[in-house]
């Protein structure tokens, strides 16, 4: 990868410009410009979603899925398929920028989480998606990450943890555990279109005290890989990628190829403390939004409470474990 900033900028611009040019030719040849009048709300959604995807440990689907299913009453399978498809464009572009600009990435767990994520999204698509109702899936997502946000706040602000810029060489047991974390995260991605990124992010920041700044860049690449796998699974094998999500995809492509890399560039120039605060805001906003829209009661409220408590135990367990065992170099 080039060290010259001008050369790096050219390498970043060329594929983005090429992609936009090919998209423009297709839209003109197929006379699809009217889609913007019909589906402008998706373009607006992904202005925010793509920036979040590049700037945080959450994919654009973390914004797109709840907006599509809860506000616009779009079927969950369409929202999931769209999320995977649009992330395969936006987060891949953001990953390209991360690699070309040589942002710090922790490859020590990237491939392990990606292997597990591939297994998880395939298994989840066939065996998990059919049995999990969408409201439960969404409350699982926002409640689990609320518990993570609270634990992260505690160890950063109250406990004042120290962080590492890299992981030590992982043992075989740790590698297997990382793959297992990937499988669980991939299962979430099969439901919501995202999840592997924040799941792997939470694991390495809690157990290994890896800096949020490095974990964020790594999680973007992990979710880009997982999104491509999921998109190809639905488009080429299951073949349930329909016209509706395809049209949504078309009106968002030129937005995410700019928005996601912009988010990645923005967050890389911020401190890990800023990134943590940014993540707190995103997590809390998602949770409040889910409460206002879903209005969980009865069994769903009980389910959410149990998930929250188990999440606190889960993440505090990793935090406690990191104090007892010397993991870092």
C-alpha positions in Angstrom: 0.0 0.0 0.0 1.3 3.5 -0.8 2.6 5.8 1.8 2.4 8.9 -0.5 -0.9 10.6 0.5 -1.6 11.9 -3.0 -1.1 8.5 -4.5 -3.3 7.0 -1.8 -6.1 9.5 -2.5 -5.9 8.7 -6.2 -6.2 5.0 -5.5 -9.2 5.7 -3.3 -10.9 7.9 -5.8 -10.6 5.7 -8.9 -12.7 2.7 -7.7 -15.3 4.9 -6.2 -15.6 7.0 -9.3 -15.7 3.9 -11.5 -18.5 2.4 -9.4 -20.5 5.6 -9.5 -20.0 5.8 -13.3 -21.1 2.2 -13.9 -24.2 2.8 -11.7 -25.0 6.0 -13.6 -24.8 4.1 -16.9 -27.1 1.4 -15.6 -29.7 3.9 -14.2 -29.7 5.8 -17.5 -29.9 2.7 -19.7 -32.7 1.2 -17.7 -34.4 4.6 -17.1 -34.6 4.1 -13.3 -34.3 7.7 -12.2 -37.9 7.7 -11.1 -37.0 5.4 -8.3 -35.7 8.4 -6.3 -39.1 9.9 -6.3 -40.6 6.7 -5.0 -38.0 5.6 -2.5 -36.3 8.9 -1.5 -36.8 7.9 2.2 -34.3 5.1 1.7 -31.7 7.4 0.3 -32.1 9.7 3.3 -31.9 6.8 5.7 -28.6 5.6 4.3 -27.1 9.1 4.5 -27.0 8.4 8.2 -26.7 4.6 8.0 -23.6 4.7 5.7 -21.8 7.2 7.9 -22.6 5.1 11.0 -21.3 2.0 9.2 -18.0 3.5 8.5 -17.6 5.4 11.8 -18.7 2.8 14.3 -18.7 -0.9 15.1 -22.3 -1.1 13.9 -23.1 -1.7 10.2 -25.5 0.4 8.2 -28.1 -2.3 8.7 -28.2 -1.3 12.4 -29.9 1.9 11.1 -31.6 0.5 8.0 -33.3 -2.5 9.6 -35.2 -0.7 12.4 -36.2 2.2 10.2 -37.4 0.0 7.4 -39.3 -2.5 9.6 -40.6 -0.3 12.3 -41.3 3.0 10.6 -42.1 2.0 7.1 -43.5 -1.4 7.8 -41.2 -3.1 5.2 -41.0 -6.9 5.7 -38.1 -8.0 7.8 -36.7 -10.3 5.1 -36.6 -7.4 2.6 -34.9 -5.1 5.2 -32.3 -7.8 6.0 -31.6 -8.5 2.4 -31.2 -4.8 1.6 -29.0 -4.3 4.6 -26.6 -7.0 3.5 -26.6 -5.8 -0.1 -26.0 -2.2 0.7 -23.3 -3.0 3.3 -21.5 -5.2 0.7 -21.1 -1.9 -1.3 -20.6 0.7 1.4 -18.6 -1.2 4.0 -16.4 -2.8 1.3 -15.6 0.7 0.1 -14.9 1.9 3.6 -12.7 -1.2 4.1 -10.8 -0.3 1.0 -10.1 3.2 2.3 -9.0 1.7 5.7 -6.5 -0.5 3.9 -5.2 2.1 1.4 -4.8 4.8 4.1 -3.1 2.2 6.4 -5.4 2.7 9.3 -4.5 0.4 12.2 -6.2 -2.9 11.8 -5.9 -6.0 14.1 -5.6 -8.9 11.6 -4.9 -11.3 14.5 -8.6 -11.8 15.0 -10.1 -10.4 11.8 -9.8 -13.6 9.9 -10.9 -15.8 12.8 -14.1 -13.7 13.4 -14.7 -13.7 9.6 -14.5 -17.5 9.4 -16.9 -17.9 12.3 -19.1 -15.2 10.9 -19.4 -17.0 7.6 -20.4 -20.2 9.3 -22.8 -18.3 11.6 -24.6 -16.4 8.8 -25.2 -19.5 6.8 -26.4 -21.6 9.7 -28.5 -18.7 11.0 -30.2 -18.1 7.6 -31.4 -21.7 7.4 -32.1 -22.5 11.1 -32.4 -19.3 13.1 -34.3 -16.9 10.9 -37.4 -19.1 10.6 -38.0 -19.3 14.3 -37.2 -15.8 15.6 -40.1 -13.2 15.4 -38.8 -9.8 14.1 -39.7 -7.8 17.3 -37.8 -10.2 19.5 -34.8 -10.0 17.1 -34.7 -6.2 17.3 -35.2 -6.0 21.1 -32.4 -8.7 21.4 -30.1 -6.5 19.4 -30.7 -3.1 21.1 -31.0 -4.5 24.6 -27.8 -6.6 24.4 -25.8 -3.7 23.1 -27.3 -1.4 25.8 -25.8 -3.7 28.4 -22.5 -3.6 26.5 -22.6 0.2 26.4 -23.1 0.4 30.1 -20.3 -2.0 30.9 -18.0 -0.1 28.5 -18.9 3.2 30.2 -18.1 1.7 33.6 -14.7 0.3 32.7 -13.7 3.5 30.8 -15.1 6.2 33.1 -15.2 4.6 36.5 -12.7 1.8 36.4 -10.5 3.8 34.0 -9.1 0.8 32.1 -5.9 0.9 30.1 -6.0 -0.2 26.5 -3.7 -2.0 24.1 -2.9 -1.2 20.5 -2.6 -4.8 19.5 -3.4 -8.3 20.7 -0.8 -10.8 21.8 -0.4 -14.0 19.8 -3.6 -16.0 20.5 -3.5 -19.6 21.8 -5.4 -22.3 20.0 -8.1 -22.1 22.7 -8.4 -18.4 22.2 -8.6 -18.8 18.4 -11.4 -21.3 18.7 -13.2 -19.0 21.1 -12.8 -16.2 18.5 -14.3 -18.3 15.8 -17.2 -19.2 18.2 -17.8 -15.5 18.8 -17.9 -15.1 15.0 -20.5 -17.8 14.7 -22.7 -16.1 17.2 -22.3 -12.7 15.6 -22.9 -14.2 12.1 -26.2 -15.6 13.5 -27.2 -12.1 14.5 -26.3 -10.9 11.0 -28.6 -13.5 9.5 -31.5 -12.0 11.4 -30.8 -8.3 11.2 -28.3 -7.8 8.4 -25.7 -6.8 10.9 -24.3 -7.9 14.2 -21.0 -9.7 13.7 -19.2 -6.3 13.7 -20.4 -5.1 17.1 -20.3 -8.6 18.6 -16.6 -9.1 17.7 -15.9 -5.5 18.7 -17.4 -6.0 22.2 -15.5 -9.2 22.7 -12.0 -7.8 21.9 -12.5 -4.5 23.7 -13.8 -6.2 26.9 -11.6 -9.3 27.1 -8.4 -8.0 25.6 -8.8 -4.3 26.2 -8.1 -3.5 22.6 -8.4 0.2 21.8 -11.9 1.1 20.4 -10.2 3.0 17.6 -8.5 -0.1 16.3 -11.4 -2.4 17.0 -13.7 -0.1 15.0 -11.6 -0.2 11.8 -11.2 -3.9 12.1 -15.0 -4.4 12.7 -15.8 -2.5 9.5 -13.7 -5.0 7.4 -15.2 -7.9 9.3 -18.8 -6.8 8.6 -17.9 -6.0 4.9 -16.8 -9.6 4.5 -19.9 -10.9 6.3 -22.2 -8.7 4.2 -20.8 -10.0 0.9 -21.2 -13.6 2.1 -24.8 -12.9 3.2 -25.7 -11.0 0.1 -24.3 -13.7 -2.2 -26.1 -16.4 -0.2 -29.5 -14.7 -0.7 -28.9 -13.6 -4.2 -27.2 -16.6 -5.8 -28.2 -19.6 -3.6 -31.5 -19.0 -1.9 -32.5 -16.5 -4.6 -34.9 -14.5 -2.4 -33.3 -11.1 -3.3 -36.4 -9.5 -4.8 -37.3 -6.4 -6.8 -38.3 -4.4 -3.8 -34.9 -4.5 -2.1 -33.1 -4.2 -5.5 -34.9 -0.9 -6.1 -34.0 0.3 -2.6 -30.4 -0.8 -3.3 -30.2 1.3 -6.5 -31.2 4.6 -4.8 -28.6 4.1 -2.1 -25.5 2.9 -3.9 -24.1 6.4 -4.8 -24.7 7.5 -1.2 -23.0 4.7 0.6 -19.9 4.6 -1.6 -19.2 8.1 -0.3 -20.8 8.0 3.2 -19.2 4.9 4.6 -15.6 5.9 3.6 -16.3 9.4 4.9 -17.4 7.9 8.3 -14.2 5.7 8.4 -12.0 8.7 7.7 -13.8 10.9 10.2 -13.6 8.4 13.1 -9.9 7.5 12.4 -9.0 11.1 13.2 -10.7 11.0 16.6 -9.5 9.7 19.9 -10.6 6.4 21.4 -12.5 8.4 24.1 -14.4 10.2 21.4 -15.2 6.9 19.6 -16.5 5.4 22.9 -18.8 8.4 23.5 -20.0 8.2 19.9 -20.8 4.6 20.4 -22.7 5.4 23.6 -24.9 7.8 21.8 -25.6 5.4 18.9 -26.5 2.5 21.3 -28.8 4.7 23.5 -30.5 6.2 20.5 -31.2 2.8 19.1 -32.6 1.5 22.4 -34.9 4.5 22.9 -36.1 4.4 19.3 -36.9 0.7 19.7 -38.8 1.3 23.0 -40.9 4.1 21.4 -41.7 2.2 18.2 -42.0 -1.4 19.4 -43.4 -0.5 22.9 -42.5 -3.9 24.4 -45.0 -5.4 26.8 -45.7 -8.8 28.3 -43.4 -11.6 27.1 -41.4 -9.3 24.9 -40.7 -6.9 27.8 -39.7 -9.9 30.0 -37.5 -11.3 27.2 -35.8 -7.9 26.9 -35.1 -7.6 30.6 -33.6 -11.1 30.7 -31.4 -10.3 27.7 -30.2 -7.1 29.4 -29.3 -8.9 32.6 -27.6 -11.7 30.8 -25.7 -9.1 28.7 -24.4 -7.4 31.9 -23.2 -10.7 33.2 -21.7 -11.6 29.9 -19.7 -8.4 29.4 -18.8 -7.9 33.1 -17.5 -11.5 32.9 -15.1 -10.6 30.1 -14.0 -7.5 32.0 -13.4 -9.5 35.1 -11.6 -12.2 33.1 -9.2 -9.6 31.6 -8.2 -8.5 35.1 -7.4 -12.0 36.2 -5.5 -13.3 33.2 -2.6 -11.5 31.6 -3.7 -11.5 27.9 -1.8 -8.5 26.6 1.7 -8.3 25.3 
